[in-house]
């Protein structure tokens, strides 16, 4: 009220001053007469002028007697003396005219100044926008995208394969809908819920579904958007984000990729106490301690690297609950496929169960990409609907890479590849408990694969015995054993197989305790995705065992690999004729599926097979 009264008083004072100024100008205009220069010359000759004031462009004076209009003061514009003497010879009334220089003044002074300030303001705005805001003033504002109820079209019906995670988050929804009733027994909701899981498992989608089910404002921001080059900007954005959320509570704050913001302090070799990221993290910790869960504010976050998060962020009272969003099992993959298959026109032979069996380890994002790839393949061949063959081709394309039919191999290389791939397939078919062979092909795919053998898992496996690992090693070395058996030489085609076999053998010795010589010891830990100080500084990792133990590890690994190779070689020697028959058929057709392999295996040994022209 006081401010309004002060505003009215100032307004009236300004109005009065303007009125008095206008009145003064009008009064002056009335007291002073503007006369032509010829009339001034006449008054001067007649001696009627009492006093004069001369400037460069005009003459001001006072007459002894007033004019007919009553003014004694006058103003007259000057005329050059030579021109005035010439004009006096004629009965003409003349006066000077002052040329207006307003436009020239604007062009010479005001316009350049305005242009300079305009460019300066434009550059400031561009600099502010490039630094993460709409300008220098807004650089500390939060850049969170706010979704209201009408914007959130995602619900739990759109999220499949993560039933356990959905059950955990239903409590959050119930609390946001009715905080008083849910806390009637004295309990409180967790301040923060951390969604942990591999990339592509649906963490962000799950958070959006929570907001859609709860029908509350949803503040979504990435962890990297807090960090800027200016010190203090990240902390200011954290404060602004929580202020906006409190103003619209009940609400959900979702921070995606939390590891960009919440990395453990002092985890890097060059990190210090005045690091901008640490200040931003400290402000986040303070804000999480400051807000009350009864206000209806819930913090959700997602990360795929929980091992590098700061312990202070994960303690009780901040992120109280961690929800694992893991890769889906076969049942989960079927549910996810059913969600994505609704958008496609499917053929009668499409079986989600069969597709899920062929895609172990696929995440929700991978399955969505699979359905899209299959749809594009069906569109490319002008089909009316997406068939099962399109899904099979899409799986092969994702796993093995794009077909390289233009990559021409000479007959010798093509023959080596055929025997190599059949070596893998026959060893897999001969060993018990191994995933059945789905397809064998010698069509080059990807960047370096000259052929491939696809095995279809019967079920999802989470544990493997020593025998199963040894069988897996034997299958991987089956191609190299076939080359040695048929051609009596080794090639570079088994480079990838050797790397996988060596990793399995080393893990058996150092991590799984499956070595008879070294016993039940875990000599190395599970490899961590986080690159520690040693990796960042380029140093060799330190091990906590003696050099003699390292020698023993190498010998054990070598013995395991050599034993697997001899086992594969023995199996192929027993099936030498079958290897020849299958390899020749593979050279003819370039691709063999499971049914054709079983047919060839069941055929009598004397059954003739047409020779390949390249063989």
C-alpha positions as CSV (number, residue, x, y, z in Angstrom):
1,X,0.0,0.0,0.0
2,X,2.8,2.4,0.9
3,X,4.6,1.7,-2.4
4,X,1.3,2.4,-4.3
5,X,0.9,5.8,-2.5
6,X,4.5,6.7,-3.3
7,X,3.9,5.9,-7.0
8,X,0.9,8.2,-7.2
9,X,2.7,11.1,-5.6
10,X,5.6,10.7,-8.0
11,X,3.2,10.6,-10.9
12,X,1.4,13.8,-10.0
13,X,4.7,15.7,-9.4
14,X,6.0,14.7,-12.9
15,X,2.7,15.7,-14.5
16,X,2.8,19.1,-12.8
17,X,6.3,19.7,-13.9
18,X,5.5,18.8,-17.5
19,X,2.5,21.1,-17.5
20,X,4.5,24.0,-16.2
21,X,7.2,23.4,-18.8
22,X,4.7,23.4,-21.6
23,X,3.1,26.6,-20.2
24,X,6.4,28.3,-20.1
25,X,7.2,27.4,-23.7
26,X,3.8,28.7,-24.8
27,X,4.3,32.0,-22.9
28,X,7.7,32.5,-24.5
29,X,6.2,31.8,-27.9
30,X,3.6,34.4,-27.3
31,X,6.1,37.1,-26.1
32,X,8.6,36.7,-28.9
33,X,7.7,37.6,-32.6
34,X,9.4,36.0,-35.6
35,X,9.8,38.7,-38.3
36,X,11.4,38.5,-41.8
37,X,14.9,39.7,-42.3
38,X,13.7,42.4,-44.6
39,X,11.4,43.8,-41.9
40,X,14.4,43.7,-39.5
41,X,16.4,45.8,-42.0
42,X,13.6,48.3,-42.2
43,X,13.3,48.6,-38.4
44,X,17.0,49.0,-38.2
45,X,17.1,51.8,-40.7
46,X,14.2,53.6,-39.0
47,X,16.0,53.4,-35.7
48,X,13.4,51.4,-33.9
49,X,15.7,48.7,-32.6
50,X,16.9,49.2,-29.0
51,X,19.3,46.2,-28.6
52,X,20.5,43.1,-30.6
53,X,21.9,39.7,-29.8
54,X,23.5,38.1,-32.9
55,X,24.3,34.4,-33.4
56,X,25.6,32.5,-36.4
57,X,22.2,31.8,-37.8
58,X,19.7,34.3,-36.3
59,X,19.3,37.7,-34.7
60,X,17.4,38.4,-31.5
61,X,16.5,41.9,-30.4
62,X,14.3,44.3,-28.5
63,X,12.3,47.0,-30.2
64,X,11.8,50.5,-28.7
65,X,8.1,50.3,-29.4
66,X,5.9,47.1,-29.6
67,X,4.7,45.7,-32.9
68,X,1.1,45.8,-34.0
69,X,0.8,42.3,-32.4
70,X,2.0,43.7,-29.1
71,X,5.5,42.0,-28.8
72,X,8.7,44.0,-28.3
73,X,11.0,41.0,-28.6
74,X,11.7,39.6,-32.0
75,X,13.7,36.9,-33.8
76,X,14.9,36.9,-37.4
77,X,16.9,34.5,-39.3
78,X,20.1,36.0,-40.8
79,X,20.7,36.5,-44.5
80,X,24.2,37.0,-46.1
81,X,25.0,40.8,-46.3
82,X,25.8,40.7,-50.0
83,X,22.6,38.9,-50.8
84,X,20.6,41.3,-48.5
85,X,22.1,44.4,-50.3
86,X,21.1,42.9,-53.6
87,X,17.6,42.0,-52.5
88,X,17.0,45.5,-51.1
89,X,16.9,46.9,-54.6
90,X,13.7,45.0,-55.3
91,X,10.3,45.3,-53.6
92,X,10.4,41.8,-52.2
93,X,10.0,40.5,-48.7
94,X,12.8,38.1,-47.8
95,X,13.9,36.2,-44.7
96,X,16.5,33.5,-43.9
97,X,15.6,29.9,-43.3
98,X,17.5,27.6,-40.9
99,X,18.1,24.2,-42.5
100,X,17.1,21.4,-40.2
101,X,20.0,19.1,-39.2
102,X,18.0,16.7,-37.1
103,X,18.4,13.8,-39.6
104,X,22.1,14.5,-40.1
105,X,22.6,14.5,-36.3
106,X,20.7,11.2,-36.0
107,X,22.7,9.6,-38.7
108,X,26.1,10.8,-37.4
109,X,25.6,10.2,-33.6
110,X,22.6,8.4,-32.5
111,X,22.4,5.7,-35.1
112,X,26.0,4.5,-34.7
113,X,25.6,4.5,-30.9
114,X,22.4,2.4,-31.2
115,X,24.1,0.0,-33.7
116,X,27.0,-0.4,-31.3
117,X,24.8,-1.2,-28.3
118,X,22.6,-3.5,-30.5
119,X,25.7,-5.6,-31.5
120,X,26.9,-5.6,-27.9
121,X,23.5,-6.9,-26.6
122,X,23.3,-9.5,-29.4
123,X,26.8,-10.8,-28.5
124,X,25.9,-11.0,-24.8
125,X,22.8,-12.9,-25.6
126,X,24.6,-15.4,-27.8
127,X,27.3,-15.9,-25.2
128,X,24.7,-16.5,-22.5
129,X,22.8,-19.0,-24.7
130,X,26.0,-20.8,-25.5
131,X,26.8,-21.2,-21.9
132,X,23.6,-23.0,-21.2
133,X,20.9,-20.4,-20.7
134,X,18.7,-18.0,-22.5
135,X,21.0,-15.2,-21.6
136,X,23.5,-14.1,-19.0
137,X,20.7,-13.4,-16.5
138,X,19.2,-16.9,-16.8
139,X,22.5,-18.9,-16.7
140,X,21.7,-20.0,-13.2
141,X,18.2,-21.1,-14.0
142,X,17.3,-24.8,-14.1
143,X,16.9,-26.2,-17.6
144,X,14.5,-29.0,-16.5
145,X,11.7,-29.9,-18.8
146,X,8.4,-29.8,-17.0
147,X,5.7,-32.2,-18.1
148,X,2.2,-31.8,-16.7
149,X,-0.6,-34.3,-16.5
150,X,-1.7,-33.6,-20.1
151,X,1.8,-34.1,-21.4
152,X,2.5,-37.5,-19.9
153,X,1.0,-40.2,-22.2
154,X,3.1,-43.0,-20.7
155,X,1.6,-45.5,-18.1
156,X,2.6,-48.8,-16.6
157,X,0.8,-50.5,-19.5
158,X,3.6,-49.2,-21.8
159,X,6.3,-50.7,-19.6
160,X,6.9,-54.5,-19.8
161,X,9.5,-56.9,-18.6
162,X,10.2,-55.2,-15.3
163,X,7.4,-56.3,-13.1
164,X,9.5,-56.2,-9.9
165,X,10.6,-52.7,-10.5
166,X,7.0,-51.6,-11.2
167,X,5.9,-53.2,-7.9
168,X,8.5,-51.2,-6.0
169,X,7.4,-47.9,-7.6
170,X,3.7,-48.4,-6.9
171,X,4.3,-47.2,-3.4
172,X,5.6,-43.9,-4.8
173,X,2.4,-43.5,-6.8
174,X,0.1,-44.2,-3.8
175,X,2.1,-41.7,-1.7
176,X,1.9,-39.0,-4.3
177,X,-1.8,-39.5,-4.7
178,X,-2.6,-39.4,-1.0
179,X,0.4,-38.5,1.3
180,X,-1.7,-38.2,4.5
181,X,-3.4,-41.5,4.3
182,X,-0.3,-43.4,3.3
183,X,1.7,-42.1,6.2
184,X,-1.1,-42.7,8.8
185,X,1.1,-45.2,10.7
186,X,4.0,-42.9,11.1
187,X,6.1,-44.1,8.2
188,X,7.6,-41.9,5.6
189,X,8.3,-42.4,2.0
190,X,11.9,-42.6,0.8
191,X,13.3,-39.3,-0.2
192,X,15.0,-40.7,-3.3
193,X,14.6,-43.7,-5.5
194,X,17.6,-44.8,-7.6
195,X,16.9,-46.8,-10.8
196,X,20.0,-49.0,-11.5
197,X,20.5,-51.1,-14.6
198,X,22.3,-51.6,-17.9
199,X,21.7,-49.1,-20.8
200,X,18.4,-49.6,-22.7
201,X,16.5,-51.5,-19.9
202,X,13.8,-48.8,-19.6
203,X,14.8,-46.7,-16.6
204,X,13.8,-43.4,-18.1
205,X,10.6,-44.9,-19.5
206,X,9.8,-46.3,-16.0
207,X,10.2,-42.9,-14.4
208,X,7.9,-41.3,-17.0
209,X,5.4,-44.0,-16.4
210,X,5.5,-43.2,-12.6
211,X,4.7,-39.6,-13.4
212,X,2.0,-40.6,-15.8
213,X,0.3,-42.9,-13.2
214,X,0.6,-40.4,-10.4
215,X,-0.6,-37.5,-12.6
216,X,1.7,-34.9,-11.1
217,X,4.2,-32.5,-12.6
218,X,7.3,-34.2,-13.8
219,X,10.6,-32.3,-13.8
220,X,13.0,-34.1,-16.1
221,X,16.7,-33.1,-16.4
222,X,20.0,-34.8,-17.3
223,X,22.9,-34.8,-14.8
224,X,25.2,-33.3,-17.4
225,X,23.0,-30.2,-17.7
226,X,24.0,-29.0,-14.2
227,X,27.7,-28.8,-15.0
228,X,29.0,-25.6,-16.7
229,X,32.3,-23.8,-17.1
230,X,31.3,-21.1,-14.6
231,X,31.9,-21.8,-11.0
232,X,28.6,-21.9,-9.0
233,X,26.3,-22.3,-12.0
234,X,25.6,-26.0,-11.2
235,X,24.7,-25.3,-7.6
236,X,22.4,-22.4,-8.6
237,X,20.6,-24.7,-11.0
238,X,20.1,-27.3,-8.4
239,X,18.6,-24.7,-6.0
240,X,16.3,-23.4,-8.8
241,X,15.2,-26.9,-9.7
242,X,14.1,-27.7,-6.2
243,X,12.4,-24.3,-5.7
244,X,10.3,-24.9,-8.9
245,X,9.4,-28.4,-7.7
246,X,8.4,-27.2,-4.2
247,X,6.2,-24.6,-5.8
248,X,4.3,-27.2,-7.8
249,X,4.3,-30.0,-5.2
250,X,3.3,-32.8,-5.2
251,X,5.8,-33.4,-8.0
252,X,8.5,-35.7,-9.2
253,X,12.1,-34.7,-9.9
254,X,13.9,-37.1,-12.3
255,X,17.6,-36.8,-12.9
256,X,18.8,-39.0,-15.7
257,X,22.4,-40.1,-15.9
258,X,23.1,-39.3,-12.3
259,X,26.7,-40.5,-12.6
260,X,27.5,-37.3,-14.5
261,X,26.6,-35.3,-11.4
262,X,27.1,-37.6,-8.5
263,X,30.6,-39.1,-9.3
264,X,32.5,-40.0,-6.1
265,X,34.5,-37.0,-4.9
266,X,38.2,-37.5,-5.2
267,X,37.7,-40.5,-7.6
268,X,39.9,-38.9,-10.4
269,X,43.6,-38.1,-10.3
270,X,43.1,-34.3,-10.8
271,X,40.0,-33.7,-8.8
272,X,40.1,-31.3,-5.9
273,X,37.9,-29.8,-3.3
274,X,37.1,-26.7,-5.4
275,X,35.9,-28.7,-8.4
276,X,32.7,-27.4,-10.0
277,X,31.2,-30.9,-10.0
278,X,31.8,-31.3,-6.3
279,X,30.1,-28.0,-5.5
280,X,27.1,-29.1,-7.5
281,X,27.0,-32.5,-5.8
282,X,27.3,-30.8,-2.4
283,X,24.3,-28.6,-3.2
284,X,22.3,-31.6,-4.3
285,X,23.1,-33.3,-1.0
286,X,22.0,-30.2,0.9
287,X,18.7,-30.0,-1.0
288,X,18.0,-33.7,-0.4
289,X,18.5,-33.2,3.3
290,X,16.3,-30.1,3.3
291,X,13.0,-31.2,1.7
292,X,10.3,-32.9,3.6
293,X,8.8,-36.1,2.2
294,X,5.4,-35.1,3.5
295,X,5.3,-32.2,1.1
296,X,4.8,-34.6,-1.8
297,X,8.2,-34.2,-3.5
298,X,9.9,-37.4,-4.7
299,X,13.4,-37.5,-6.3
300,X,13.9,-40.2,-8.9
301,X,17.3,-40.8,-10.6
302,X,18.7,-43.3,-13.1
303,X,22.2,-44.5,-13.7
304,X,24.0,-47.4,-15.4
305,X,27.2,-46.9,-13.3
306,X,26.3,-47.1,-9.7
307,X,29.8,-48.2,-8.7
308,X,31.2,-44.6,-9.2
309,X,28.5,-42.7,-7.3
310,X,29.5,-40.9,-4.1
311,X,28.7,-42.9,-0.9
312,X,27.2,-39.8,0.6
313,X,24.6,-39.8,-2.1
314,X,23.6,-43.4,-1.5
315,X,23.3,-43.3,2.3
316,X,20.0,-43.7,4.1
317,X,18.0,-40.5,4.1
318,X,18.9,-39.5,0.6
319,X,18.6,-42.3,-2.0
320,X,16.9,-44.7,0.4
321,X,15.8,-47.2,-2.2
322,X,17.7,-48.7,-5.1
323,X,15.5,-50.4,-7.7
324,X,17.3,-52.8,-10.1
325,X,16.1,-52.6,-13.7
326,X,17.9,-55.6,-15.2
327,X,17.9,-57.2,-18.6
328,X,14.6,-59.0,-19.1
329,X,14.3,-62.8,-19.0
330,X,12.5,-64.8,-21.6
331,X,9.1,-64.1,-20.1
332,X,9.9,-60.4,-19.9
333,X,11.1,-60.3,-23.5
334,X,7.8,-61.8,-24.6
335,X,5.9,-59.1,-22.7
336,X,8.1,-56.4,-24.3
337,X,7.7,-57.8,-27.8
338,X,3.9,-57.9,-27.3
339,X,4.0,-54.1,-26.5
340,X,6.0,-53.3,-29.6
341,X,4.4,-55.8,-32.0
342,X,1.0,-54.0,-31.6
343,X,2.3,-51.2,-33.9
344,X,3.2,-53.6,-36.7
345,X,1.1,-55.6,-39.2
346,X,2.2,-59.2,-38.5
347,X,2.0,-62.4,-40.5
348,X,0.4,-65.5,-39.1
349,X,3.7,-67.3,-38.6
350,X,5.1,-64.7,-36.2
351,X,5.7,-66.2,-32.7
352,X,6.8,-63.9,-29.9
353,X,8.0,-67.0,-27.9
354,X,10.3,-68.0,-30.7
355,X,11.7,-64.5,-31.1
356,X,12.3,-64.2,-27.4
357,X,14.2,-67.5,-27.5
358,X,16.5,-66.2,-30.2
359,X,17.3,-62.9,-28.3
360,X,18.9,-63.8,-24.9
361,X,20.5,-60.7,-23.3
362,X,18.5,-58.2,-25.4
363,X,17.3,-55.2,-23.5
364,X,14.0,-53.4,-24.1
365,X,15.7,-50.9,-26.4
366,X,17.3,-53.8,-28.4
367,X,13.9,-55.5,-28.8
368,X,12.3,-52.2,-30.0
369,X,15.1,-51.9,-32.5
370,X,14.6,-55.5,-33.6
371,X,10.9,-55.0,-34.3
372,X,11.7,-51.8,-36.3
373,X,14.4,-53.6,-38.3
374,X,12.1,-56.5,-39.1
375,X,9.4,-54.1,-40.2
376,X,11.8,-52.2,-42.5
377,X,13.0,-55.5,-44.0
378,X,9.4,-56.5,-44.8
379,X,8.8,-53.1,-46.3
380,X,11.9,-53.4,-48.5
381,X,10.6,-56.6,-50.0
382,X,7.1,-55.1,-50.6
383,X,5.4,-57.6,-48.3
384,X,1.9,-57.2,-47.0
385,X,2.9,-58.1,-43.4
386,X,6.0,-58.8,-41.3
387,X,6.9,-62.5,-41.4
388,X,9.0,-64.6,-39.1
389,X,11.8,-64.7,-41.7
390,X,12.0,-60.9,-41.4
391,X,12.6,-61.2,-37.6
392,X,15.2,-63.9,-38.2
393,X,17.0,-61.7,-40.7
394,X,16.8,-58.8,-38.3
395,X,18.3,-60.8,-35.5
396,X,21.2,-61.9,-37.7
397,X,21.7,-58.4,-38.8
398,X,21.9,-57.1,-35.2
399,X,24.1,-59.9,-33.9
400,X,26.4,-60.6,-36.8
401,X,26.2,-57.4,-38.8
402,X,25.1,-56.5,-42.3
403,X,25.5,-59.0,-45.1
404,X,28.5,-58.3,-47.4
405,X,27.4,-60.1,-50.6
406,X,29.7,-57.9,-52.7
407,X,32.8,-59.1,-50.7
408,X,34.2,-61.7,-53.1
409,X,36.4,-64.4,-51.6
410,X,38.7,-66.6,-53.7
411,X,37.7,-70.3,-53.8
412,X,40.5,-71.3,-51.4
413,X,39.4,-68.8,-48.7
414,X,35.7,-69.7,-49.2
415,X,36.5,-73.3,-48.7
416,X,38.5,-72.6,-45.5
417,X,35.6,-70.6,-44.1
418,X,33.1,-73.4,-44.9
419,X,35.1,-76.0,-43.0
420,X,35.7,-73.5,-40.1
421,X,32.0,-72.8,-39.6
422,X,31.1,-76.5,-39.9
423,X,33.7,-77.3,-37.3
424,X,31.9,-75.0,-34.9
425,X,28.5,-76.5,-35.7
426,X,29.5,-80.2,-35.5
427,X,31.3,-79.8,-32.2
428,X,28.2,-78.0,-30.8
429,X,26.0,-80.8,-32.1
430,X,28.2,-83.5,-30.6
431,X,28.5,-82.1,-27.0
432,X,25.8,-82.4,-24.4
433,X,24.2,-79.4,-22.8
434,X,25.3,-77.0,-25.5
435,X,22.9,-74.5,-27.1
436,X,21.6,-76.0,-30.3
437,X,22.8,-74.7,-33.6
438,X,20.2,-72.4,-35.3
439,X,22.0,-71.4,-38.5
440,X,25.4,-71.7,-40.3
441,X,26.4,-69.3,-43.1
442,X,29.5,-68.4,-45.1
443,X,28.1,-65.1,-46.2
444,X,30.4,-62.3,-44.9
445,X,28.8,-60.0,-42.3
446,X,29.9,-57.0,-40.4
447,X,33.4,-55.6,-40.5
448,X,35.5,-58.7,-40.3
449,X,33.3,-61.8,-40.0
450,X,33.7,-64.1,-43.1
451,X,31.1,-66.5,-41.8
452,X,29.0,-67.2,-38.7
453,X,27.3,-69.9,-36.6
454,X,24.3,-68.9,-34.6
455,X,23.3,-71.0,-31.6
456,X,19.8,-70.6,-30.0
457,X,19.7,-70.9,-26.2
458,X,16.9,-73.1,-24.9
459,X,16.5,-71.1,-21.7
460,X,18.1,-68.2,-19.8
461,X,21.1,-69.3,-17.8
462,X,22.6,-67.5,-14.8
463,X,25.1,-70.2,-13.7
464,X,27.5,-72.3,-15.6
465,X,29.5,-75.4,-14.4
466,X,33.1,-76.3,-15.2
467,X,31.9,-78.9,-17.7
468,X,29.7,-76.3,-19.5
469,X,32.5,-73.8,-19.7
470,X,34.8,-76.5,-21.1
471,X,32.2,-77.4,-23.7
472,X,31.8,-73.8,-24.7
473,X,35.6,-73.5,-25.2
474,X,35.5,-76.7,-27.3
475,X,32.8,-75.2,-29.5
476,X,34.8,-72.0,-30.0
477,X,37.9,-73.9,-31.0
478,X,35.9,-76.2,-33.3
479,X,36.6,-74.0,-36.3
480,X,40.3,-73.9,-35.8
481,X,40.4,-77.7,-35.2
482,X,38.6,-78.3,-38.5
483,X,41.1,-76.1,-40.3
484,X,44.0,-78.1,-38.8
485,X,42.3,-81.4,-39.5
486,X,41.4,-80.7,-43.2
487,X,44.2,-78.4,-44.4
488,X,47.0,-79.1,-41.8
489,X,47.5,-75.4,-41.3
490,X,46.2,-72.5,-39.2
491,X,44.7,-69.2,-40.4
492,X,43.8,-65.8,-38.9
493,X,40.1,-66.6,-39.1
494,X,40.0,-67.8,-35.5
495,X,41.4,-64.7,-33.9
496,X,38.1,-63.7,-32.3
497,X,37.5,-67.3,-31.1
498,X,40.9,-67.4,-29.5
499,X,40.3,-64.2,-27.6
500,X,37.0,-65.5,-26.2
501,X,38.5,-68.9,-25.3
502,X,41.4,-67.2,-23.5
503,X,39.1,-65.0,-21.5
504,X,37.0,-68.0,-20.4
505,X,40.1,-70.0,-19.4
506,X,41.6,-67.1,-17.4
507,X,38.3,-66.4,-15.7
508,X,38.0,-70.1,-14.7
509,X,41.5,-70.0,-13.1
510,X,41.5,-66.5,-11.6
511,X,37.9,-65.7,-10.7
512,X,35.9,-69.0,-10.5
513,X,38.4,-71.1,-8.6
514,X,38.2,-74.0,-11.1
515,X,41.9,-74.7,-11.2
516,X,43.1,-78.0,-9.8
517,X,46.6,-76.6,-9.2
518,X,45.7,-73.3,-7.6
519,X,42.6,-74.4,-5.8
520,X,39.6,-72.4,-4.6
521,X,41.1,-68.9,-4.9
522,X,39.7,-65.7,-6.4
523,X,43.0,-64.1,-7.6
524,X,41.3,-61.4,-9.6
525,X,38.1,-59.4,-9.1
526,X,35.2,-58.9,-11.5
527,X,36.2,-56.4,-14.1
528,X,34.7,-53.0,-13.3
529,X,33.3,-50.6,-15.9
530,X,34.7,-47.7,-13.9
531,X,38.2,-46.7,-15.1
532,X,40.2,-46.0,-12.0
533,X,43.3,-43.9,-11.4
534,X,45.6,-46.5,-12.9
535,X,43.7,-46.8,-16.1
536,X,43.4,-43.1,-16.5
537,X,47.1,-42.5,-15.8
538,X,48.1,-45.2,-18.2
539,X,49.7,-47.4,-15.6
540,X,49.7,-51.2,-15.5
541,X,47.2,-52.7,-13.0
542,X,48.7,-54.1,-9.8
543,X,47.9,-57.7,-8.8
544,X,48.1,-59.0,-5.3
545,X,49.7,-62.4,-6.0
546,X,53.3,-63.5,-6.5
547,X,55.1,-63.8,-9.8
548,X,55.2,-67.6,-9.3
549,X,51.4,-67.6,-9.1
550,X,51.2,-65.5,-12.3
551,X,53.4,-68.2,-14.0
552,X,51.1,-70.9,-12.7
553,X,48.1,-69.0,-13.9
554,X,49.5,-68.8,-17.4
555,X,50.3,-72.5,-17.4
556,X,46.8,-73.4,-16.2
557,X,45.2,-71.2,-18.9
558,X,47.4,-72.7,-21.6
559,X,46.6,-76.2,-20.4
560,X,42.8,-75.5,-20.4
561,X,42.9,-74.1,-23.9
562,X,45.1,-76.9,-25.3
563,X,42.8,-79.5,-23.7
564,X,39.8,-77.9,-25.3
565,X,41.5,-77.8,-28.7
566,X,42.5,-81.5,-28.5
567,X,38.9,-82.4,-27.5
568,X,37.5,-80.5,-30.5
569,X,40.0,-82.2,-32.8
570,X,39.1,-85.6,-31.5
571,X,35.4,-85.0,-32.0
572,X,35.9,-83.9,-35.6
573,X,38.2,-86.8,-36.4
574,X,35.4,-89.1,-35.5
575,X,33.0,-87.2,-37.7
576,X,35.4,-86.4,-40.6
577,X,33.1,-87.8,-43.3
578,X,30.2,-85.8,-41.9
579,X,32.4,-82.7,-41.8
580,X,33.2,-83.1,-45.5
581,X,29.6,-83.7,-46.5
582,X,28.3,-80.7,-44.6
583,X,31.1,-78.4,-45.8
584,X,30.4,-79.3,-49.4
585,X,26.7,-78.7,-48.9
586,X,27.4,-75.3,-47.2
587,X,29.6,-74.3,-50.2
588,X,26.7,-75.0,-52.5
589,X,23.9,-73.3,-50.5
590,X,26.0,-70.7,-48.5
591,X,23.5,-71.1,-45.6
592,X,22.2,-74.2,-43.6
593,X,19.5,-74.0,-41.0
594,X,18.9,-76.4,-38.1
595,X,16.6,-78.8,-40.1
596,X,19.1,-79.1,-42.9
597,X,21.9,-79.9,-40.4
598,X,19.9,-82.6,-38.7
599,X,19.0,-84.1,-42.2
600,X,22.7,-84.2,-43.1
601,X,23.7,-85.7,-39.8
602,X,21.0,-88.5,-40.2
603,X,21.9,-89.3,-43.8
604,X,23.9,-92.5,-44.5
605,X,27.6,-92.2,-45.1
606,X,27.4,-93.5,-48.6
607,X,24.7,-90.9,-49.7
608,X,26.3,-89.0,-52.6
609,X,26.5,-85.2,-52.4
610,X,27.1,-83.0,-55.5
611,X,30.6,-81.6,-55.5
612,X,31.0,-77.9,-55.4
613,X,32.7,-76.2,-58.3
614,X,34.8,-74.2,-55.9
615,X,35.9,-77.2,-53.8
